[in-house]
Every structure is written in structure tokens, then in C-alpha cells.
Amino acid sequence: MNNFFLICFATGLVLSLVSFAGGFVHLHIGKLHLGHAGGHSHGAEHNSGNSPGHKSGVSAVNAFTVLAFVAWFGGAGYLLSRETSLPAAVVWLLAAMCGLAGAGLLWAALFKVLLPRERVLDTADTEMTGVVARVSDGIRGGEGIGEIIFSQTGARRASAARSEDGIAIERGAEVVVMRYERGVAYVRRWDELTR
């Protein structure tokens, strides 16, 4: 019985680590491909139907929670069977309860903390045309390049910028992005557009 629990713990732990690492990199092990596929949440756009208001697109019973259950079940079962003199049925019951607790903790971390803050970006969220910005590094006339700072998707961002009409724009001026090509924003003064 000790060996069974130890195998469960090792399998759950190793597969959890491989699954976790696969979320950050794309692993190729023979014909097996892990990472960057399936299970990605799509915010409020998908409703898996697991519960009312649950819109994560990922089931509560998924690879992460099943592997957490197996690891916690195996670890608790091994420790209980090795360090106590409880009957086998009690060890199995307590190990299963520990496995459910471990899976529940992971589920809570995923669905109550991480996934509610996740959302899918729309192309409109990163559209540069029409963005109001401030010149942080003056733009020289002609083909001169400067820099603008602006807020987008809740973050402060910067971009290389050129004057659309070729007129120099001093630092601190408020500008509007007219078009964005090859990493350069072509801007015009805000006050020119509001005349």
C-alpha cells in the first residue's frame, strides 16, 4: 500500500510540474506536444455551463486539479500509512479527503484569484489610430523621430513617433496618432485638430 501511495504522489507531482512548465514553453517529447494548446481561458466569452455565472471556459475538473488530487492523495496516504497505525480503510478515506482539499485549493486559486482577472484582448484594445499621447522626446521636423507616451489597456506605453505633416513638435505637446506603420506612430498636434 505504501508503494501505491508513493507512486500516486510521484506521478501527480511530476505530471503537475510538466503541465505547469508546458504552460510557459512548447515541449516536444517524441510525438507528444505540450503547452500553448487547449485549456486557455477566454474570459467572459465562453460559458462552460459548469455553474451559473461561471464563465471561465475551463472545467473545475481539469488536468491541473486531477493531478493535484493525485499528488495530495498519494502524499497524504503514504504519510498516514507509514507513520500511523490506522486501518487501511481510514487511511484511504483520509488520503482521499486530503486529495480533495489539495484539488480544492488549486481550484480556488485558479477560479477565484487568477481567471477572474484574465480577459482576451480585442484588436480595438491595441489600436493606435486615434490615441491621444504626450510627446516625451521632441519630434524634429521632416523625417525626424521622437517619442510619445500614452495609456493603453490600463498600462503606460511608449512609441517612436514622427510628425505626420513634417512640422517639428516640442516635448510636452499633446498629440493624436493619425496612423501607425512599422512601429512608428505618425502624429499631429491635438490643438491643430480641434481648431
N, CA and C atoms as a LAMMPS dump frame, in Angstrom:
ITEM: TIMESTEP
0
ITEM: NUMBER OF ATOMS
585
ITEM: BOX BOUNDS ff ff ff
-5.0000000000000000e+02 5.0000000000000000e+02
-5.0000000000000000e+02 5.0000000000000000e+02
-5.0000000000000000e+02 5.0000000000000000e+02
ITEM: ATOMS id mol type element x y z
1 1 1 N 0.821 -1.182 0
2 1 2 C 0 0 0
3 1 3 C 0.876 1.26 0
4 2 1 N 2.003 1.233 0.736
5 2 2 C 2.922 2.376 0.748
6 2 3 C 3.406 2.698 -0.654
7 3 1 N 3.749 1.643 -1.401
8 3 2 C 4.255 1.856 -2.757
9 3 3 C 3.199 2.488 -3.662
10 4 1 N 1.959 2.052 -3.518
11 4 2 C 0.888 2.626 -4.339
12 4 3 C 0.752 4.128 -4.073
13 5 1 N 0.723 4.51 -2.791
14 5 2 C 0.602 5.928 -2.447
15 5 3 C 1.817 6.715 -2.927
16 6 1 N 2.989 6.129 -2.807
17 6 2 C 4.214 6.81 -3.246
18 6 3 C 4.198 7.012 -4.765
19 7 1 N 3.74 6.013 -5.499
20 7 2 C 3.641 6.138 -6.961
21 7 3 C 2.623 7.225 -7.329
22 8 1 N 1.483 7.259 -6.629
23 8 2 C 0.483 8.301 -6.881
24 8 3 C 1.076 9.683 -6.641
25 9 1 N 1.78 9.849 -5.521
26 9 2 C 2.379 11.14 -5.195
27 9 3 C 3.399 11.552 -6.256
28 10 1 N 4.308 10.644 -6.604
29 10 2 C 5.348 10.967 -7.578
30 10 3 C 4.743 11.275 -8.951
31 11 1 N 3.776 10.476 -9.372
32 11 2 C 3.136 10.694 -10.673
33 11 3 C 2.417 12.04 -10.706
34 12 1 N 1.637 12.315 -9.668
35 12 2 C 0.913 13.59 -9.61
36 12 3 C 1.844 14.776 -9.588
37 13 1 N 2.93 14.67 -8.817
38 13 2 C 3.881 15.778 -8.707
39 13 3 C 4.626 15.997 -10.017
40 14 1 N 5.153 14.926 -10.607
41 14 2 C 5.926 15.059 -11.849
42 14 3 C 5.041 15.576 -12.987
43 15 1 N 3.852 15.005 -13.14
44 15 2 C 2.968 15.453 -14.218
45 15 3 C 2.466 16.876 -13.986
46 16 1 N 2.29 17.265 -12.728
47 16 2 C 1.914 18.654 -12.432
48 16 3 C 3.022 19.604 -12.856
49 17 1 N 4.265 19.247 -12.556
50 17 2 C 5.395 20.095 -12.93
51 17 3 C 5.55 20.162 -14.444
52 18 1 N 5.378 19.029 -15.127
53 18 2 C 5.471 19.026 -16.593
54 18 3 C 4.343 19.871 -17.189
55 19 1 N 3.142 19.732 -16.648
56 19 2 C 2 20.503 -17.124
57 19 3 C 2.199 21.989 -16.867
58 20 1 N 2.72 22.324 -15.691
59 20 2 C 2.984 23.725 -15.348
60 20 3 C 4.042 24.304 -16.274
61 21 1 N 5.132 23.565 -16.493
62 21 2 C 6.191 24.035 -17.401
63 21 3 C 5.669 24.124 -18.826
64 22 1 N 4.788 23.23 -19.205
65 22 2 C 4.219 23.246 -20.548
66 22 3 C 3.37 24.472 -20.815
67 23 1 N 2.896 25.118 -19.756
68 23 2 C 2.137 26.349 -19.925
69 23 3 C 3.018 27.524 -20.313
70 24 1 N 4.308 27.426 -20.06
71 24 2 C 5.227 28.515 -20.365
72 24 3 C 6.036 28.266 -21.623
73 25 1 N 6.245 27.003 -21.94
74 25 2 C 7.049 26.67 -23.117
75 25 3 C 6.302 25.636 -23.946
76 26 1 N 6.73 25.447 -25.139
77 26 2 C 6.136 24.436 -26.013
78 26 3 C 7.087 23.246 -26.038
79 27 1 N 6.696 22.157 -25.367
80 27 2 C 7.563 20.99 -25.256
81 27 3 C 7.22 19.95 -26.327
82 28 1 N 8.248 19.367 -26.912
83 28 2 C 8.074 18.266 -27.859
84 28 3 C 8.801 17.054 -27.297
85 29 1 N 8.045 16.031 -26.937
86 29 2 C 8.627 14.789 -26.438
87 29 3 C 8.139 13.706 -27.387
88 30 1 N 8.965 13.398 -28.377
89 30 2 C 8.539 12.467 -29.41
90 30 3 C 7.375 13.07 -30.179
91 31 1 N 6.258 12.349 -30.242
92 31 2 C 5.076 12.863 -30.935
93 31 3 C 4.126 13.587 -29.995
94 32 1 N 4.502 13.661 -28.704
95 32 2 C 3.685 14.345 -27.711
96 32 3 C 4.062 15.821 -27.68
97 33 1 N 3.066 16.686 -27.804
98 33 2 C 3.285 18.131 -27.784
99 33 3 C 2.556 18.714 -26.592
100 34 1 N 3.283 19.414 -25.74
101 34 2 C 2.691 20.012 -24.55
102 34 3 C 2.864 21.516 -24.59
103 35 1 N 1.867 22.221 -24.076
104 35 2 C 1.95 23.667 -23.925
105 35 3 C 1.317 24.409 -25.073
106 36 1 N 0.818 25.595 -24.765
107 36 2 C 0.208 26.513 -25.719
108 36 3 C -0.926 25.879 -26.51
109 37 1 N -1.63 24.944 -25.938
110 37 2 C -2.768 24.357 -26.646
111 37 3 C -3.846 23.983 -25.655
112 38 1 N -5.084 24.257 -25.996
113 38 2 C -6.222 23.856 -25.18
114 38 3 C -6.177 24.393 -23.771
115 39 1 N -7.338 24.471 -23.148
116 39 2 C -7.417 24.849 -21.753
117 39 3 C -7.177 26.314 -21.483
118 40 1 N -6.953 27.115 -22.516
119 40 2 C -6.742 28.533 -22.283
120 40 3 C -8.083 29.178 -22.013
121 41 1 N -8.113 30.053 -21.045
122 41 2 C -9.357 30.729 -20.71
123 41 3 C -9.622 31.857 -21.687
124 42 1 N -10.887 32.08 -21.967
125 42 2 C -11.256 33.16 -22.855
126 42 3 C -12.222 34.102 -22.172
127 43 1 N -11.955 34.386 -20.915
128 43 2 C -12.711 35.385 -20.174
129 43 3 C -14.201 35.137 -20.225
130 44 1 N -14.957 36.201 -20.43
131 44 2 C -16.411 36.115 -20.38
132 44 3 C -17.016 35.656 -21.695
133 45 1 N -16.202 35.311 -22.668
134 45 2 C -16.742 34.943 -23.969
135 45 3 C -17.248 33.507 -24.025
136 46 1 N -16.812 32.648 -23.156
137 46 2 C -17.245 31.259 -23.178
138 46 3 C -17.891 30.922 -21.843
139 47 1 N -18.924 30.156 -21.887
140 47 2 C -19.552 29.692 -20.669
141 47 3 C -19.627 28.188 -20.751
142 48 1 N -18.843 27.533 -19.906
143 48 2 C -18.785 26.076 -19.962
144 48 3 C -20.03 25.432 -19.38
145 49 1 N -20.86 26.215 -18.716
146 49 2 C -22.089 25.664 -18.184
147 49 3 C -21.886 24.903 -16.894
148 50 1 N -20.735 25.007 -16.256
149 50 2 C -20.494 24.286 -15.009
150 50 3 C -21.355 24.813 -13.875
151 51 1 N -21.522 26.128 -13.839
152 51 2 C -22.356 26.723 -12.816
153 51 3 C -22.823 28.07 -13.309
154 52 1 N -23.922 28.57 -12.778
155 52 2 C -24.396 29.876 -13.211
156 52 3 C -23.352 30.934 -12.908
157 53 1 N -23.093 31.789 -13.866
158 53 2 C -22.124 32.853 -13.665
159 53 3 C -20.688 32.416 -13.841
160 54 1 N -20.451 31.119 -13.997
161 54 2 C -19.083 30.635 -14.187
162 54 3 C -18.758 30.731 -15.664
163 55 1 N -17.876 31.668 -16.026
164 55 2 C -17.632 31.942 -17.435
165 55 3 C -16.165 31.831 -17.776
166 56 1 N -15.455 30.921 -17.2
167 56 2 C -14.017 30.842 -17.446
168 56 3 C -13.673 30.026 -18.675
169 57 1 N -14.544 29.131 -19.119
170 57 2 C -14.246 28.291 -20.258
171 57 3 C -13.415 27.076 -19.882
172 58 1 N -13.055 26.922 -18.612
173 58 2 C -12.264 25.79 -18.148
174 58 3 C -13.059 25.083 -17.062
175 59 1 N -13.213 23.76 -17.2
176 59 2 C -13.96 22.976 -16.225
177 59 3 C -13.227 22.927 -14.888
178 60 1 N -13.983 22.79 -13.803
179 60 2 C -13.365 22.657 -12.481
180 60 3 C -12.611 21.331 -12.379
181 61 1 N -13.047 20.328 -13.137
182 61 2 C -12.323 19.06 -13.189
183 61 3 C -11.473 19.11 -14.455
184 62 1 N -10.212 19.465 -14.273
185 62 2 C -9.289 19.577 -15.406
186 62 3 C -7.973 18.912 -15.025
187 63 1 N -7.013 18.926 -15.917
188 63 2 C -5.747 18.23 -15.679
189 63 3 C -5.053 18.739 -14.414
190 64 1 N -5.076 20.042 -14.194
191 64 2 C -4.389 20.59 -13.017
192 64 3 C -5.016 20.102 -11.716
193 65 1 N -6.353 20.148 -11.628
194 65 2 C -6.984 19.738 -10.377
195 65 3 C -6.915 18.223 -10.176
196 66 1 N -7.01 17.45 -11.258
197 66 2 C -6.894 15.988 -11.123
198 66 3 C -5.48 15.613 -10.665
199 67 1 N -4.47 16.251 -11.263
200 67 2 C -3.09 15.956 -10.85
201 67 3 C -2.824 16.416 -9.425
202 68 1 N -3.418 17.529 -9.015
203 68 2 C -3.279 17.978 -7.623
204 68 3 C -3.911 16.955 -6.687
205 69 1 N -5.077 16.445 -7.056
206 69 2 C -5.725 15.414 -6.238
207 69 3 C -4.818 14.194 -6.101
208 70 1 N -4.28 13.71 -7.221
209 70 2 C -3.438 12.507 -7.193
210 70 3 C -2.197 12.732 -6.319
211 71 1 N -1.568 13.901 -6.459
212 71 2 C -0.36 14.189 -5.671
213 71 3 C -0.693 14.27 -4.184
214 72 1 N -1.709 15.01 -3.816
215 72 2 C -2.074 15.152 -2.404
216 72 3 C -2.58 13.827 -1.832
217 73 1 N -3.372 13.109 -2.603
218 73 2 C -3.866 11.797 -2.173
219 73 3 C -2.69 10.864 -1.896
220 74 1 N -1.753 10.805 -2.843
221 74 2 C -0.603 9.916 -2.675
222 74 3 C 0.291 10.328 -1.512
223 75 1 N 0.566 11.623 -1.4
224 75 2 C 1.429 12.095 -0.306
225 75 3 C 0.82 11.857 1.06
226 76 1 N -0.463 12.214 1.203
227 76 2 C -1.138 12.014 2.492
228 76 3 C -1.279 10.529 2.803
229 77 1 N -1.647 9.726 1.804
230 77 2 C -1.789 8.286 2.016
231 77 3 C -0.478 7.638 2.43
232 78 1 N 0.609 8.051 1.781
233 78 2 C 1.924 7.495 2.129
234 78 3 C 2.284 7.83 3.573
235 79 1 N 2.132 9.104 3.942
236 79 2 C 2.474 9.511 5.309
237 79 3 C 1.578 8.836 6.344
238 80 1 N 0.282 8.764 6.073
239 80 2 C -0.641 8.139 7.017
240 80 3 C -0.385 6.645 7.169
241 81 1 N -0.129 5.968 6.055
242 81 2 C 0.088 4.516 6.159
243 81 3 C 1.441 4.195 6.777
244 82 1 N 2.397 5.054 6.608
245 82 2 C 3.74 4.796 7.128
246 82 3 C 3.891 5.221 8.585
247 83 1 N 3.281 6.35 8.95
248 83 2 C 3.521 6.944 10.266
249 83 3 C 2.425 6.68 11.29
250 84 1 N 1.313 6.089 10.877
251 84 2 C 0.235 5.812 11.826
252 84 3 C -0.129 4.332 11.76
253 85 1 N -0.918 3.928 12.72
254 85 2 C -1.382 2.532 12.734
255 85 3 C -2.885 2.472 12.447
256 86 1 N -3.356 3.43 11.656
257 86 2 C -4.774 3.461 11.304
258 86 3 C -5.107 2.314 10.352
259 87 1 N -6.344 1.841 10.384
260 87 2 C -6.766 0.8 9.443
261 87 3 C -6.701 1.327 8.005
262 88 1 N -6.525 0.418 7.067
263 88 2 C -6.359 0.784 5.658
264 88 3 C -7.541 1.601 5.145
265 89 1 N -8.764 1.251 5.538
266 89 2 C -9.949 1.981 5.058
267 89 3 C -9.917 3.44 5.525
268 90 1 N -9.466 3.663 6.757
269 90 2 C -9.384 5.028 7.298
270 90 3 C -8.29 5.809 6.575
271 91 1 N -7.16 5.151 6.296
272 91 2 C -6.072 5.8 5.566
273 91 3 C -6.556 6.222 4.181
274 92 1 N -7.271 5.326 3.5
275 92 2 C -7.789 5.645 2.174
276 92 3 C -8.765 6.822 2.237
277 93 1 N -9.641 6.824 3.224
278 93 2 C -10.619 7.898 3.363
279 93 3 C -9.93 9.235 3.646
280 94 1 N -8.997 9.239 4.598
281 94 2 C -8.281 10.476 4.922
282 94 3 C -7.428 10.96 3.751
283 95 1 N -6.798 10.029 3.036
284 95 2 C -5.987 10.401 1.87
285 95 3 C -6.869 11.017 0.788
286 96 1 N -8.066 10.433 0.588
287 96 2 C -8.994 10.984 -0.403
288 96 3 C -9.454 12.381 0.011
289 97 1 N -9.697 12.577 1.308
290 97 2 C -10.099 13.902 1.795
291 97 3 C -8.977 14.921 1.587
292 98 1 N -7.739 14.501 1.839
293 98 2 C -6.594 15.391 1.606
294 98 3 C -6.441 15.697 0.112
295 99 1 N -6.666 14.695 -0.725
296 99 2 C -6.607 14.91 -2.17
297 99 3 C -7.651 15.908 -2.634
298 100 1 N -8.873 15.765 -2.106
299 100 2 C -9.928 16.725 -2.449
300 100 3 C -9.598 18.126 -1.946
301 101 1 N -8.985 18.21 -0.76
302 101 2 C -8.593 19.518 -0.216
303 101 3 C -7.527 20.162 -1.096
304 102 1 N -6.542 19.379 -1.53
305 102 2 C -5.496 19.91 -2.401
306 102 3 C -6.04 20.37 -3.736
307 103 1 N -6.916 19.554 -4.336
308 103 2 C -7.534 19.939 -5.606
309 103 3 C -8.419 21.165 -5.414
310 104 1 N -9.106 21.225 -4.273
311 104 2 C -9.956 22.377 -3.977
312 104 3 C -9.158 23.658 -3.817
313 105 1 N -8.009 23.571 -3.173
314 105 2 C -7.147 24.747 -3.029
315 105 3 C -6.664 25.239 -4.387
316 106 1 N -6.263 24.315 -5.237
317 106 2 C -5.82 24.706 -6.575
318 106 3 C -6.971 25.29 -7.375
319 107 1 N -8.155 24.672 -7.277
320 107 2 C -9.328 25.193 -7.969
321 107 3 C -9.633 26.616 -7.507
322 108 1 N -9.572 26.846 -6.2
323 108 2 C -9.851 28.181 -5.668
324 108 3 C -8.825 29.187 -6.175
325 109 1 N -7.561 28.785 -6.217
326 109 2 C -6.53 29.693 -6.708
327 109 3 C -6.765 30.028 -8.183
328 110 1 N -7.135 29.031 -8.969
329 110 2 C -7.365 29.258 -10.395
330 110 3 C -8.625 30.08 -10.663
331 111 1 N -9.75 29.64 -10.108
332 111 2 C -11.033 30.212 -10.481
333 111 3 C -11.446 31.419 -9.664
334 112 1 N -10.906 31.573 -8.48
335 112 2 C -11.301 32.706 -7.648
336 112 3 C -10.272 33.839 -7.671
337 113 1 N -9.009 33.515 -7.977
338 113 2 C -7.961 34.536 -7.94
339 113 3 C -7.437 34.861 -9.339
340 114 1 N -7.001 33.862 -10.094
341 114 2 C -6.329 34.117 -11.371
342 114 3 C -7.281 34.365 -12.542
343 115 1 N -8.186 33.456 -12.813
344 115 2 C -9.025 33.557 -14.004
345 115 3 C -9.997 34.738 -14.021
346 116 1 N -10.557 35.172 -12.89
347 116 2 C -11.448 36.337 -12.961
348 116 3 C -10.744 37.605 -13.448
349 117 1 N -9.448 37.678 -13.297
350 117 2 C -8.703 38.861 -13.732
351 117 3 C -8.217 38.746 -15.177
352 118 1 N -8.458 37.613 -15.794
353 118 2 C -7.979 37.386 -17.161
354 118 3 C -9.036 37.79 -18.173
355 119 1 N -8.594 38.396 -19.251
356 119 2 C -9.514 38.737 -20.324
357 119 3 C -8.771 38.67 -21.643
358 120 1 N -9.529 38.493 -22.694
359 120 2 C -8.967 38.409 -24.032
360 120 3 C -8.911 39.814 -24.619
361 121 1 N -7.757 40.179 -25.149
362 121 2 C -7.629 41.479 -25.788
363 121 3 C -8.28 41.449 -27.157
364 122 1 N -8.957 42.504 -27.455
365 122 2 C -9.555 42.689 -28.765
366 122 3 C -8.6 43.569 -29.562
367 123 1 N -8.639 43.506 -30.875
368 123 2 C -7.75 44.351 -31.676
369 123 3 C -8.02 45.827 -31.412
370 124 1 N -9.242 46.162 -31.052
371 124 2 C -9.567 47.56 -30.74
372 124 3 C -8.833 48.036 -29.493
373 125 1 N -8.484 47.102 -28.577
374 125 2 C -7.775 47.475 -27.361
375 125 3 C -6.369 47.977 -27.643
376 126 1 N -5.773 47.528 -28.729
377 126 2 C -4.392 47.917 -29.041
378 126 3 C -4.307 48.762 -30.308
379 127 1 N -5.436 49.236 -30.796
380 127 2 C -5.46 50.1 -31.979
381 127 3 C -4.791 51.425 -31.649
382 128 1 N -3.862 51.832 -32.476
383 128 2 C -3.113 53.059 -32.225
384 128 3 C -3.782 54.294 -32.822
385 129 1 N -4.477 54.152 -33.92
386 129 2 C -5.106 55.303 -34.56
387 129 3 C -6.112 55.939 -33.605
388 130 1 N -5.957 57.245 -33.395
389 130 2 C -6.851 57.975 -32.51
390 130 3 C -6.378 58.09 -31.077
391 131 1 N -5.275 57.452 -30.725
392 131 2 C -4.755 57.518 -29.365
393 131 3 C -4.226 58.924 -29.098
394 132 1 N -4.601 59.48 -27.963
395 132 2 C -4.086 60.777 -27.53
396 132 3 C -2.844 60.505 -26.68
397 133 1 N -1.753 61.221 -27.006
398 133 2 C -0.476 60.969 -26.333
399 133 3 C 0.214 62.294 -26.019
400 134 1 N 1.295 62.199 -25.26
401 134 2 C 2.126 63.353 -24.95
402 134 3 C 3.521 63.067 -25.476
403 135 1 N 4.123 64.077 -26.103
404 135 2 C 5.467 63.923 -26.659
405 135 3 C 6.468 63.937 -25.503
406 136 1 N 7.226 62.845 -25.361
407 136 2 C 8.211 62.759 -24.285
408 136 3 C 9.617 63.092 -24.775
409 137 1 N 9.859 62.977 -26.057
410 137 2 C 11.141 63.334 -26.667
411 137 3 C 10.789 64.064 -27.953
412 138 1 N 11.132 65.351 -28.015
413 138 2 C 10.72 66.197 -29.124
414 138 3 C 10.899 65.558 -30.496
415 139 1 N 9.952 65.851 -31.379
416 139 2 C 9.983 65.308 -32.737
417 139 3 C 10.536 66.392 -33.657
418 140 1 N 11.67 66.111 -34.282
419 140 2 C 12.264 67.074 -35.219
420 140 3 C 11.434 67.142 -36.495
421 141 1 N 11.555 68.24 -37.208
422 141 2 C 10.817 68.413 -38.454
423 141 3 C 11.294 67.446 -39.53
424 142 1 N 10.533 67.374 -40.602
425 142 2 C 10.876 66.483 -41.709
426 142 3 C 10.649 65.036 -41.313
427 143 1 N 11.688 64.22 -41.454
428 143 2 C 11.604 62.787 -41.135
429 143 3 C 12.13 62.463 -39.739
430 144 1 N 12.273 63.485 -38.879
431 144 2 C 12.799 63.269 -37.532
432 144 3 C 11.897 62.386 -36.695
433 145 1 N 12.521 61.627 -35.814
434 145 2 C 11.768 60.714 -34.944
435 145 3 C 11.916 61.165 -33.497
436 146 1 N 10.801 61.162 -32.79
437 146 2 C 10.784 61.432 -31.364
438 146 3 C 10.09 60.289 -30.654
439 147 1 N 9.528 60.584 -29.494
440 147 2 C 8.858 59.54 -28.725
441 147 3 C 7.602 60.102 -28.085
442 148 1 N 6.568 59.27 -28.012
443 148 2 C 5.336 59.649 -27.34
444 148 3 C 5.057 58.663 -26.216
445 149 1 N 4.324 59.153 -25.212
446 149 2 C 3.884 58.31 -24.099
447 149 3 C 2.365 58.399 -24.042
448 150 1 N 1.71 57.259 -23.819
449 150 2 C 0.255 57.196 -23.801
450 150 3 C -0.192 56.047 -22.916
451 151 1 N -1.471 56.023 -22.58
452 151 2 C -2.043 54.924 -21.796
453 151 3 C -2.892 54.061 -22.71
454 152 1 N -2.706 52.744 -22.559
455 152 2 C -3.486 51.798 -23.353
456 152 3 C -3.63 50.508 -22.576
457 153 1 N -4.797 49.951 -22.558
458 153 2 C -5.139 48.724 -21.814
459 153 3 C -4.693 48.809 -20.359
460 154 1 N -4.828 49.997 -19.778
461 154 2 C -4.508 50.18 -18.371
462 154 3 C -3.031 50.277 -18.056
463 155 1 N -2.193 50.403 -19.061
464 155 2 C -0.748 50.487 -18.827
465 155 3 C -0.177 51.705 -19.551
466 156 1 N 0.904 52.205 -19.034
467 156 2 C 1.593 53.325 -19.672
468 156 3 C 2.543 52.756 -20.714
469 157 1 N 2.482 53.292 -21.925
470 157 2 C 3.284 52.773 -23.028
471 157 3 C 4.004 53.903 -23.737
472 158 1 N 5.006 53.531 -24.512
473 158 2 C 5.776 54.499 -25.295
474 158 3 C 5.916 53.977 -26.72
475 159 1 N 6.107 54.894 -27.663
476 159 2 C 6.28 54.516 -29.057
477 159 3 C 7.126 55.565 -29.753
478 160 1 N 7.848 55.122 -30.766
479 160 2 C 8.549 56.059 -31.641
480 160 3 C 7.488 56.842 -32.404
481 161 1 N 7.773 58.111 -32.705
482 161 2 C 6.771 58.936 -33.37
483 161 3 C 7.414 59.894 -34.367
484 162 1 N 6.664 60.175 -35.428
485 162 2 C 7.037 61.173 -36.432
486 162 3 C 5.86 62.129 -36.595
487 163 1 N 6.184 63.345 -36.983
488 163 2 C 5.144 64.315 -37.282
489 163 3 C 4.544 63.959 -38.636
490 164 1 N 3.214 63.853 -38.707
491 164 2 C 2.579 63.455 -39.96
492 164 3 C 2.762 64.51 -41.046
493 165 1 N 2.749 65.786 -40.662
494 165 2 C 2.885 66.845 -41.656
495 165 3 C 4.309 67.385 -41.772
496 166 1 N 5.268 66.756 -41.053
497 166 2 C 6.671 67.143 -41.152
498 166 3 C 7.061 68.34 -40.318
499 167 1 N 6.148 68.893 -39.535
500 167 2 C 6.444 70.046 -38.686
501 167 3 C 6.934 69.558 -37.33
502 168 1 N 7.998 70.188 -36.813
503 168 2 C 8.568 69.799 -35.517
504 168 3 C 7.522 69.95 -34.408
505 169 1 N 7.574 69.035 -33.451
506 169 2 C 6.677 69.087 -32.292
507 169 3 C 7.539 68.993 -31.037
508 170 1 N 7.399 69.998 -30.163
509 170 2 C 8.237 70.058 -28.965
510 170 3 C 7.772 69.071 -27.892
511 171 1 N 8.69 68.828 -26.966
512 171 2 C 8.423 67.932 -25.837
513 171 3 C 7.28 68.508 -25
514 172 1 N 6.382 67.633 -24.547
515 172 2 C 5.266 68.027 -23.698
516 172 3 C 3.996 68.334 -24.464
517 173 1 N 4.077 68.438 -25.794
518 173 2 C 2.888 68.739 -26.586
519 173 3 C 1.953 67.535 -26.601
520 174 1 N 0.646 67.834 -26.635
521 174 2 C -0.352 66.776 -26.716
522 174 3 C -0.633 66.509 -28.193
523 175 1 N -0.601 65.232 -28.563
524 175 2 C -0.748 64.844 -29.967
525 175 3 C -1.767 63.726 -30.104
526 176 1 N -2.206 63.498 -31.346
527 176 2 C -3.115 62.4 -31.675
528 176 3 C -2.445 61.547 -32.739
529 177 1 N -2.494 60.254 -32.566
530 177 2 C -1.918 59.335 -33.543
531 177 3 C -2.875 59.238 -34.727
532 178 1 N -2.369 59.584 -35.907
533 178 2 C -3.183 59.546 -37.121
534 178 3 C -3.088 58.195 -37.822
535 179 1 N -1.905 57.587 -37.769
536 179 2 C -1.708 56.238 -38.321
537 179 3 C -0.479 55.633 -37.659
538 180 1 N -0.359 54.325 -37.78
539 180 2 C 0.738 53.602 -37.147
540 180 3 C 1.281 52.609 -38.156
541 181 1 N 2.559 52.79 -38.532
542 181 2 C 3.175 51.916 -39.533
543 181 3 C 4.569 51.508 -39.097
544 182 1 N 4.843 50.227 -39.183
545 182 2 C 6.173 49.669 -38.911
546 182 3 C 6.77 50.159 -37.583
547 183 1 N 5.938 50.195 -36.558
548 183 2 C 6.407 50.558 -35.227
549 183 3 C 6.568 52.04 -34.987
550 184 1 N 6.117 52.874 -35.917
551 184 2 C 6.226 54.327 -35.761
552 184 3 C 4.828 54.936 -35.834
553 185 1 N 4.514 55.788 -34.835
554 185 2 C 3.236 56.495 -34.812
555 185 3 C 3.408 57.827 -35.534
556 186 1 N 2.529 58.1 -36.484
557 186 2 C 2.525 59.381 -37.194
558 186 3 C 1.474 60.25 -36.518
559 187 1 N 1.929 61.383 -35.952
560 187 2 C 1.076 62.166 -35.07
561 187 3 C 0.859 63.591 -35.587
562 188 1 N -0.197 64.213 -35.074
563 188 2 C -0.48 65.634 -35.303
564 188 3 C -0.811 66.241 -33.957
565 189 1 N -0.562 67.522 -33.83
566 189 2 C -0.877 68.233 -32.589
567 189 3 C -2.384 68.171 -32.322
568 190 1 N -2.731 68 -31.078
569 190 2 C -4.135 67.959 -30.673
570 190 3 C -4.825 69.287 -30.975
571 191 1 N -4.142 70.405 -30.696
572 191 2 C -4.768 71.703 -30.891
573 191 3 C -5.012 72.016 -32.369
574 192 1 N -4.241 71.424 -33.281
575 192 2 C -4.496 71.594 -34.711
576 192 3 C -5.825 70.945 -35.114
577 193 1 N -6.096 69.816 -34.524
578 193 2 C -7.299 69.059 -34.879
579 193 3 C -8.554 69.641 -34.26
580 194 1 N -8.414 70.409 -33.181
581 194 2 C -9.595 70.943 -32.511
582 194 3 C -9.948 72.346 -32.972
583 195 1 N -9.182 72.897 -33.906
584 195 2 C -9.491 74.248 -34.428
585 195 3 C -10.717 74.223 -35.284
